[in-house]
Amino acid sequence: GWNSGDGVFCPGGSISNMYAMNLARFQRYPDCKQRGLRALPPLALFTSKECHYSITKGAAFLGLGTDSVRVVKADERGRMIPEDLERQIILAEAEGSVPFLVSATSGTTVLGAFDPLDAIADVCQRHGLWFHVDG
């Protein structure tokens, strides 16, 4: 187990996703708390086409813009494809964006799909990205 821990009770899943996006942003760019959006380069976050709508809404609400949300392909069962995630991360970097967050899903809204979390975690670790799971 862990020596210490922390947590937050949230009023719902949409707010939980926005908290995760905000925390990932603060972790990557601590100055953002004080300096605001001007402290940020163009950011990129990654999620599958089967994600909850709150990911895109959260990007808009937090001032990241909906264009910062990169949609990763899903297979025929609605699961994120880790190889496409890696491709999207490399593409975002080549286009001048800074990847900072991957949001996977455990139980998508429509299909009930579970993204392959272990494989996605490996991609996140290789690229130093915050890994959020919406469940």
N, C-alpha and C positions, 0 to 999 in steps of 0.2 A: 504494500500500500504506500500511499504518499505520506510524507511527514506533515504536510499542511495542505490546506485547500481553500478554495474560495468559491463563491457562487452567487447567483442572482435569481430571485424569483421574478418571472415575467408574466404580464397579464395575458399573453398569447404568443403563438408561433411567429406571427408577423413581426412583432416587436423584438422577439428573440433573435430573429434573423438580422434585423437592423442593429441590435446590440453587437452581434458578432462582426458585422461589417465595420462598425465604428471602432470596436476594439482592435480589429486587425489593422485598420488605418492608423490608429494611435500607436500601436506596437511598431509599425514600420516607420512612421513619421511622428515622433513624440511632440515636435514643435507645432504640429497641427492644432493641438489643444489651445495654444496661446495665439499663434499666428493665423489660424484659420486656413481656408482653402488656398490662400496664396503661398502657403508653405509646401504645396503639393505639385509634383509633376503629373502628367496624365497617368492615371491609374487604370489597371485592368483587373477585373475579377472574373472568375470562371465558374460556370454552372451548366447543367445539362438542359436540353430543351424541355425536359419533363419537370423542371424545378417549380416550386411554388411562386406565384406571381409576386409575392412580397419581396423577392430578391431584386427584381427590376424596380419596383416601387421604392424600395429602400435606397437603391442607388440614386434615384431621383431626389428623394427626401434629404439624403445626406450631402447633396451637392456634387456627387460624383458624376452624375449624368447617366442616362440609360445607355449611351454609347460605350460606357466603361464595362458593361456586362457582355462578356464573350460567351457565346452559346456553344457548348461542346456537344458533339453528336451522341445520340443514344442508340443502343441496339434495338432489335425488334421487340424486346421485352421491356424496353424503357429504361435500361441501365446505362449510365455514363460509360463511354468508351475511353479508357485511360490513355490509349495511344493517341486519340484525337485531342485529349486534354494536353498532352505533352506538345503536340504540334501547334495547338492554339497558343500556348505559353511562349513558344519560340517565335511564332508569328507576331504576337503582341510586342515582344521585345524588339523585333526587327522594325516594327512600325513606330517605335519610340515611346511605347507605354511601359509602365512599371507594374508587373504582376505583383499582387499582394494578398490575394485570397482565392481559395477554391471552396465552393459550397456544394457538397454532395447531399444526397437525399437517402434516407432510410424510410421507405414507404411513400412513394410519390402519390400525389393526389388522385390521378386518374387510373394508373395501372397498378399501384401498390408496389412498384419496383424498388429494389434495394441496390444502390450503386455498389460496385466492388471496392469497398472501403480500403482494404489492404493495399491494392494496386494503386489507388488514388493517393493514399498516404505516402507511398514510395515516391510518386511523382512530386508531391509537395515537398518531401524531404530533400530530394535532389535539387529543387529550385528555391528552397528556403521560404516556402509560402505557408501562411496561416491556413489551417484545414478546419473548416466548419462542417458539421453534419446536421442537417435539418431533419428532425425525426417526428 
